[in-house]
Amino acid sequence: MTSALSSDVASGPRRLARYAASLALLMLWNAPADARSLEAVIERGALTLCASSNALPFASKSGPVPGFQIELGEKIAEQLGVKLTREWVISAIQYRRADCDLVLDVIARKDTPPAGGVRTSRPYHRSGVVLAVRGDSQASSLAGLGPDQRVGVPVGSVVSMTLAKGGAATSPFAFEDDIVAALANREIEAAAVTPMTVGWFNQQHADKPLRLIPAFGDDQDLNWNIAAGLLRPDDQLRARVDAAIETLLADGTIARIYARYGIELRVPQ
């Protein structure tokens, strides 16, 4: 018991950072803040991005790579003619107190607008859930898995409930990086995760890459657009961020940033 507890404590910062990266937006919605205008951003000379300090491939405060959120944030700020400043956050309290202008990787759905004064930019990426298998797996679809072959799923997720209803054998995990690690270690036979997680894993483990199967492409609940979230922006600030993203998509900047982290940019729908 002592050994397991020590291991969990040691991995706590990594796990918390990963959790913060995935739930950042839910915490940010309730942040009390005044409206931020384009004029205020230009006058201050800075656009502030909220990000987790230890959650690659999303963001990192230290190390050789900053994370794709930091790189994209810098390019958006550059298009606005200002610098990017960072608010490093890992807890709900920090998100509520942080002075954020921008947070990236917002799930953008036309039928479910964000709450709390957050407005989304035009989408710049399409994400969702895919099925990952090892390179030596013979499976080419979800149906190709045997009844006793388990699929790793994020605990309490929509995909976990979808698979359970379909009779698939599943194993719940708290974090996606734990799921793909278990898959690589042959503890499970497949993983229901995002392409970003698989792409980053493959970049770090080129000797044993995982293979993607688009098993959930027809399920609207398991596919979504990704956008930038702006905290109570005026119309001018939102328009300038939209224009910045449009430029960065058109010249291939966003695609190149993603590629550095093993991620393929997908066209929003």
C-alpha positions in Angstrom: 0.0 0.0 0.0 2.8 2.4 0.9 4.5 1.8 -2.5 1.3 2.5 -4.4 0.6 5.6 -2.4 4.1 6.9 -3.0 3.7 6.3 -6.8 0.4 8.1 -6.9 1.8 11.1 -5.0 4.9 11.2 -7.2 2.7 11.3 -10.4 0.3 13.8 -8.9 1.6 17.0 -10.6 1.5 15.3 -14.0 -1.9 13.9 -13.4 -3.3 17.2 -12.1 -1.8 19.1 -15.0 -3.4 16.7 -17.5 -6.7 17.0 -15.7 -6.4 20.8 -15.7 -5.8 20.8 -19.4 -8.9 18.8 -20.1 -11.2 20.7 -17.7 -9.8 24.2 -17.9 -12.7 25.6 -19.8 -15.3 24.3 -17.3 -13.5 26.1 -14.5 -12.9 29.2 -16.5 -16.6 29.7 -17.3 -17.3 30.9 -13.7 -14.3 33.3 -13.6 -15.4 36.8 -12.5 -13.9 39.3 -14.8 -14.6 42.6 -16.6 -15.1 42.7 -20.3 -11.8 42.9 -22.2 -11.8 45.1 -25.3 -9.4 45.1 -28.3 -8.4 48.6 -27.3 -7.4 47.5 -23.8 -5.4 44.6 -25.2 -3.6 46.9 -27.7 -3.0 49.5 -25.0 -1.6 46.9 -22.7 0.5 45.4 -25.5 -0.3 41.9 -24.4 -2.8 39.1 -24.9 -3.0 36.8 -21.8 -3.3 33.0 -22.4 -4.3 30.7 -19.5 -2.7 27.3 -19.8 -1.5 24.4 -17.6 2.2 24.5 -16.7 2.9 20.8 -17.2 0.6 19.2 -19.7 2.3 18.4 -23.0 1.5 18.4 -25.8 -0.9 21.2 -24.8 1.5 23.4 -22.8 4.6 23.4 -20.6 6.3 26.0 -18.5 9.7 24.5 -18.9 11.6 22.0 -21.1 12.6 22.0 -24.8 9.1 22.4 -26.2 6.4 24.8 -25.1 3.3 22.9 -26.3 1.0 23.7 -29.2 -1.3 26.0 -27.2 1.6 28.3 -26.3 2.9 28.3 -29.9 -0.6 29.0 -31.3 -1.2 31.7 -28.7 2.0 33.4 -29.6 1.0 33.4 -33.3 -2.4 34.9 -32.5 -0.9 37.6 -30.4 1.6 38.3 -33.1 -1.2 38.9 -35.6 -2.8 41.3 -33.1 0.5 43.2 -32.9 1.1 42.4 -29.2 3.0 39.9 -27.1 1.7 36.8 -25.4 1.7 36.6 -21.7 0.9 33.4 -19.8 -1.1 32.7 -16.7 -0.1 29.2 -15.4 -3.0 27.5 -13.8 -3.6 24.0 -12.5 -6.5 24.3 -10.1 -10.1 25.5 -10.1 -9.3 28.4 -7.8 -6.5 29.6 -10.0 -8.7 29.5 -13.1 -11.3 31.6 -11.3 -8.8 34.1 -10.2 -6.7 34.3 -13.4 -6.8 37.3 -15.6 -7.3 35.5 -18.9 -8.1 36.9 -22.3 -7.7 33.6 -24.2 -7.9 29.9 -23.6 -7.4 27.4 -26.4 -9.0 24.1 -27.4 -12.6 25.1 -26.5 -15.2 22.6 -27.7 -17.3 24.6 -30.0 -20.9 23.4 -30.7 -23.5 25.5 -32.4 -26.3 24.0 -30.2 -24.4 24.5 -26.9 -22.8 28.0 -26.5 -20.3 28.4 -23.7 -21.4 30.0 -20.4 -20.0 32.7 -18.2 -19.2 35.3 -20.8 -16.9 33.1 -22.9 -17.2 33.6 -26.7 -15.6 31.2 -29.1 -13.7 32.2 -32.2 -14.2 30.6 -35.6 -13.2 26.9 -35.3 -9.7 25.9 -36.4 -9.6 22.1 -35.8 -11.9 19.1 -35.8 -11.4 16.6 -33.0 -13.2 13.8 -31.3 -12.8 10.2 -30.2 -11.0 7.5 -32.3 -10.1 3.9 -31.6 -6.4 3.3 -31.2 -4.8 -0.2 -31.5 -1.2 -1.5 -31.5 0.6 -1.7 -34.8 0.4 -5.5 -34.7 -3.3 -5.6 -34.1 -5.4 -7.3 -36.7 -8.5 -5.2 -35.9 -9.7 -2.7 -38.5 -12.9 -1.8 -36.7 -14.6 -1.9 -33.4 -16.4 -5.0 -34.5 -13.0 -6.6 -35.2 -12.3 -6.9 -31.4 -13.1 -10.1 -29.6 -15.8 -10.1 -26.9 -13.1 -10.5 -24.2 -10.7 -7.8 -25.6 -11.0 -4.7 -23.5 -11.1 -1.1 -24.7 -9.6 1.5 -22.4 -11.9 4.5 -21.9 -11.9 7.7 -19.8 -13.9 7.0 -16.7 -17.5 8.5 -16.9 -17.1 9.6 -20.5 -19.7 9.6 -23.2 -17.7 7.1 -25.2 -17.5 4.7 -22.2 -21.3 4.8 -22.0 -21.6 4.3 -25.7 -19.4 1.3 -25.8 -21.0 -0.2 -22.7 -24.5 0.1 -24.3 -23.1 -1.7 -27.3 -21.8 -4.6 -25.2 -18.1 -3.9 -25.6 -15.8 -4.9 -22.7 -14.2 -1.7 -21.3 -11.6 -0.7 -18.7 -11.9 2.8 -17.2 -8.9 5.1 -16.7 -8.7 8.6 -15.2 -6.5 10.0 -18.0 -5.9 9.4 -21.7 -2.1 9.2 -21.4 -2.6 6.3 -18.9 -4.9 4.6 -21.5 -2.4 4.7 -24.3 0.4 3.6 -22.0 -1.7 0.5 -21.0 -2.4 -0.2 -24.6 1.3 -0.1 -25.5 2.0 -2.4 -22.5 -0.6 -4.9 -23.7 -2.9 -4.5 -20.7 -5.8 -3.7 -23.0 -6.4 -4.3 -26.7 -7.7 -0.9 -27.8 -8.1 2.7 -26.6 -11.0 5.1 -27.1 -9.1 8.5 -27.0 -8.5 11.7 -28.9 -6.2 11.8 -31.9 -4.1 14.4 -30.1 -3.2 11.9 -27.4 -2.3 9.2 -29.9 -0.3 11.6 -32.1 1.8 12.8 -29.2 2.3 9.2 -27.9 3.5 8.1 -31.4 5.9 11.0 -31.6 7.4 10.0 -28.3 7.4 6.2 -29.1 8.3 6.0 -32.7 9.5 2.4 -32.2 6.0 1.2 -31.3 3.4 3.6 -32.8 -0.3 3.1 -32.3 -2.7 2.9 -35.2 -5.9 4.9 -35.5 -9.3 3.5 -36.5 -12.1 6.1 -37.2 -14.6 4.0 -35.3 -16.9 6.8 -34.2 -17.0 9.1 -37.2 -20.8 9.0 -37.5 -21.5 9.8 -33.8 -22.0 13.6 -33.4 -21.6 13.3 -29.6 -18.1 11.9 -30.2 -16.9 14.5 -32.7 -16.5 18.3 -32.2 -14.9 21.4 -33.5 -12.1 23.2 -31.6 -11.9 27.0 -31.3 -10.3 29.7 -29.2 -12.2 30.9 -26.1 -12.3 34.6 -25.3 -13.4 35.8 -21.9 -16.0 38.5 -22.3 -14.4 40.1 -25.4 -15.9 43.0 -27.3 -16.9 42.5 -30.9 -13.6 44.1 -32.2 -11.4 41.7 -30.2 -13.3 38.7 -31.3 -13.2 39.8 -34.9 -9.4 40.3 -34.8 -8.9 36.9 -33.3 -11.1 35.3 -36.0 -9.1 37.1 -38.6 -5.8 36.0 -37.0 -7.0 32.3 -37.0 -8.1 32.7 -40.6 -4.6 33.9 -41.6 -2.9 31.2 -39.6 -5.0 28.5 -41.2 -4.5 29.8 -44.7 -0.7 30.1 -44.5 -0.3 26.6 -42.9 1.0 27.9 -39.6 -1.5 26.0 -37.4 -0.9 22.8 -39.4 2.8 23.1 -38.9 2.5 23.8 -35.2 0.3 20.7 -34.8 2.6 18.6 -36.9 5.5 19.3 -34.5 3.5 17.5 -31.8 2.5 14.5 -34.1 -1.0 15.9 -34.6 -2.8 16.1 -38.0 -4.9 19.3 -38.4 -8.4 18.4 -39.5 -10.8 20.7 -41.2 -13.7 21.9 -38.9 -17.3 21.0 -39.9 
